[in-house]
């Protein structure tokens, strides 16, 4: 495993954890009466960005296989 791949895997682990944490935070905010809808939208937007970044890093780690 080269150094870049190790860096990608470290970043991937951190991003996945943040994505899971946002799931919990969003669920709590949505279940709380009078919660800030704008804050929920920001968290959802961040979660989507994380999902895109996670997909990008997974693509960098997994080589394309031509069948």
C-alpha positions in Angstrom: 0.0 0.0 0.0 1.5 3.3 -1.0 1.5 6.5 1.1 -1.3 8.1 -0.9 -3.6 5.2 -0.5 -3.0 5.2 3.3 -3.8 8.9 3.3 -7.0 8.3 1.4 -8.0 5.5 3.7 -7.4 7.7 6.7 -9.5 10.5 5.2 -12.2 8.1 4.2 -12.5 6.8 7.8 -12.8 10.4 9.2 -15.4 11.3 6.5 -17.5 8.2 7.1 -17.5 9.0 10.9 -18.5 12.6 10.3 -21.3 11.3 7.9 -22.6 9.0 10.6 -22.4 11.8 13.2 -24.4 14.1 10.9 -27.1 11.3 10.6 -27.6 11.4 14.4 -27.5 15.2 14.6 -30.1 15.6 11.8 -32.4 13.0 13.4 -32.2 14.7 16.8 -32.9 18.1 15.3 -35.8 16.9 13.2 -37.4 15.2 16.3 -36.9 18.4 18.4 -39.9 20.7 18.3 -39.0 24.2 17.3 -35.7 23.2 15.9 -33.9 25.4 13.3 -34.9 24.3 9.9 -32.1 26.2 8.3 -29.6 24.4 10.5 -31.0 21.0 9.4 -30.7 22.1 5.8 -27.1 23.1 6.3 -26.3 19.7 7.9 -28.0 17.9 5.1 -26.0 19.8 2.6 -22.8 19.0 4.4 -23.8 15.3 4.5 -24.3 15.3 0.7 -20.9 16.9 0.3 -19.4 14.2 2.5 -21.1 11.5 0.5 -19.6 12.9 -2.7 -16.2 13.2 -1.2 -16.4 9.6 0.2 -17.3 8.3 -3.3 -14.4 10.2 -4.8 -11.9 8.8 -2.4 -13.3 5.2 -2.8 -12.8 5.6 -6.6 -9.2 6.8 -6.0 -8.5 3.7 -3.8 -10.2 1.1 -6.0 -8.6 0.9 -9.5 -10.8 0.7 -12.6 -11.1 -2.8 -13.9 -11.7 -3.1 -17.6 -13.8 -6.2 -18.3 
